[in-house]
């Protein structure tokens, strides 16, 4: 079974944030899943199931509230 691959624009839409915010904050979260195997650093793609699992977990636990 093949899993859908998400682009940075797809992730931004899921979070309802700008592409910039998704690129510079969300995907750089240490708990965010790594890009899918076979994708390039210039055009990374993420497995939809991994991203959805990350969304269900909520904010990264190691961050402290300001």
NORKA-V319970 format. One record per residue. RES is the residue in three letters. PHI is phi as a letter, one per 30 degrees, with the letter a starting at -180 (* if undefined). PSI is psi in degrees with one decimal (* if undefined). D_CENTER is the distance of its C-alpha to the mean C-alpha in Angstrom with 1 decimal. Layout:
RES/PHI/PSI/D_CENTER
RES/PHI/PSI/D_CENTER
This chain:
UNK/*/131.7/21.0
UNK/c/142.7/18.3
UNK/c/144.8/14.7
UNK/d/141.1/13.2
UNK/c/136.0/10.9
UNK/c/142.0/8.4
UNK/c/173.6/8.8
UNK/d/-37.2/7.5
UNK/d/-38.6/10.1
UNK/d/-42.9/9.1
UNK/d/-41.6/5.8
UNK/e/-41.5/8.5
UNK/d/-38.5/10.9
UNK/d/-40.3/9.4
UNK/d/-10.2/9.3
UNK/h/47.6/12.5
UNK/b/172.9/12.0
UNK/d/160.2/13.0
UNK/d/-39.8/11.3
UNK/e/-45.7/12.6
UNK/d/-41.8/11.0
UNK/d/-43.8/7.4
UNK/d/-45.3/8.5
UNK/c/-11.2/10.7
UNK/b/-55.9/9.4
UNK/d/-55.0/6.0
UNK/d/-12.1/4.5
UNK/c/-3.2/8.1
UNK/d/131.2/8.4
UNK/e/-25.0/10.4
UNK/d/-9.3/9.3
UNK/d/141.7/5.6
UNK/d/149.8/6.4
UNK/d/160.8/8.0
UNK/e/154.8/8.3
UNK/d/146.6/10.7
UNK/e/140.9/14.3
UNK/i/-6.0/16.3
UNK/c/160.1/13.9
UNK/c/162.6/15.0
UNK/d/-24.8/13.8
UNK/d/-33.0/15.0
UNK/b/69.3/13.1
UNK/d/152.3/10.1
UNK/b/148.9/8.9
UNK/b/146.2/6.7
UNK/d/128.9/8.8
UNK/e/-40.1/8.8
UNK/d/-37.8/10.5
UNK/d/-42.4/8.2
UNK/d/-42.1/5.4
UNK/d/-38.5/8.7
UNK/d/-42.2/10.1
UNK/d/-42.2/7.7
UNK/d/-40.2/8.6
UNK/d/-29.1/12.1
UNK/d/-25.3/12.5
UNK/i/-166.1/12.1
UNK/d/152.7/12.1
UNK/e/132.5/12.3
UNK/d/-24.2/16.0
UNK/d/-9.7/17.2
UNK/d/145.1/17.0
UNK/c/148.9/20.3
UNK/d/142.1/21.3
UNK/c/*/23.0
